[in-house]
Amino acid sequence: MKRQLFALPLVLSLLCSPAVRADSLSDAIASDYDKHLGELFVYFHQNPELSFMENKTAARLAAELRAAGFEVTEGVGGTGLVAILENGPGPLVMMRADMDGLPVEEKSGLAYASRVKQIDPDGNEVFVMHACGHDVHITSLVGTARQMMARRDDWSGTLMLIGQPAEERISGAEAMMDDGLWERFGQPDMAMAFHVTSAIPTGKLSAPMGAAYSGGDTVEIIVHGVGAHGASPHTGVDPVVLGSQIVLALQTVVSRTLPPRDAGVITVGAFHAGTKNNIISDRAVLKLTVRNDDPATRELLLDGIRRVAVNMGRVAGLPEDKLPEVIVSDESVPVTANDLAVTQRLRNVWQERFGADVLWDKKRKGMGSEDFPFFTTDPYIPSTYFAVGGTPPEAFAVQAAGGEPVPSHHSPLFKIAPQPAVTLGVEATVVGLMELMGK
């Protein structure tokens, strides 16, 4: 960009005019999208990579951030990267973007749809797709880096940009922390992240005061039985029947134990048992996902699962040493809880910048989880996780009229409108960082 020379009064006038400065930011981001970020988004979308295999993605992201003037360290927690820009005294603020795709064959019909295949950790060749919008996140991270560098006279402190691997496996953030993230690069004073969502119209932001995403636990129930011939069920204890009773009884944990206004989910996603139609097996395995919005709810749900599983085993007449086992895996993730003070500051500045109606405050209808809180929970770092709308409003109108439904995340049909999602993601992030780091 060529520097323009102005008379001193005009310079002072421009510096004192928030509207002019805000418009210049919008124009700069729009121009950057047309000249660079749009093409970069298509590259990331067409070249997705599975969790902990984001080698090309990380290399391109690192090159972009270095070109923007950041000091970049690669290979943090596997394929993760950290980009640092020191800009005088002030807070250390972190902005994170996740990089990985999903083992999904894209059927979106987009001209730039992914046709990439990779060998997954189990040795299977699978199609790979950015079916959750992480291509928007990393493209926006680059846009944010370029704008923050261009505006470094307007803020002070240290900006840390993180390209995180393996969010889809809920393990990338932990891997980076295990690799000494804060010890090596400094512990942030505040942190931010965002997720594009197909469930919100383009042009809208969501920043809940409280839980942005739910906590999640992976639970396995091993149901022991007594094997027998299928024609003589009286001689055994059928783990399929017992497991089915456990599945149905688990539904009462939420409906009859959890207070009605508290959120919680228990889903049995897999039920494995038996080998042949005329054999009563001696074992069944149930695989569950359990979601919560606060620690007290989490304990209530896990205690309820143990109570139901063990006592249904007693109902079936199993001896104490053969009762069902409940195993809570170490894949648990905490609630993504927005810090109230930081989030209110950002909500205020976003409404001032984009208008009072920019915030989408409708209640969440699902209980998705994130691994971002592994960065911010222990030790506690005040943070805000926000959402950016990715579906044009007219698509929701078509759906409401009985037409084509808006595809969900992780669907082969998933697609978002990249230009409004990326540009709003960059602008909201830059405006937020300026609020937290402004002089």
Buried (B, 14 or more C-beta within 10 A) or exposed (E): EEEEEEEEEEEEEEEEEEEEBBEEBBEBBBEBBEEBBBEBBBBBBBBBBBBBBBEBBBEBBBEBBBEBBBEBEBEBBBBBBBBBBBBEEBBBBBBBBBBBBBBBBBBBEEEEBBEBEBEBEEEEEBBBBBBBBBBBBBBBBBBBBBBBBBBBEBBBBBBBBBBBBBBBBBBBBBBBBEBEBBEEBBBBBBBBBBBBBBBBBBBBBBBBEEBBBBBBBBBBBBBBBBBBEBEEEEEBBBBBBBBBBBBEBBEEBBEEBBEEEBBBBBEBEEBEBBEEEEEBBBBBBBBBBBBBBBEEBBEBBBEBBBBBBBBBBEEBEBEEEBBBBBEBEEBBBBBBBBBEEBBBBBBEBBBBBBEEEBBBEEEBEEBBBBBBBBBBBEEEBBBBBBBBBBBBEEBBEEEEEEEEEBBBBEBBBBBBBBBBBBBBBBBBBBBBBBBBBBE
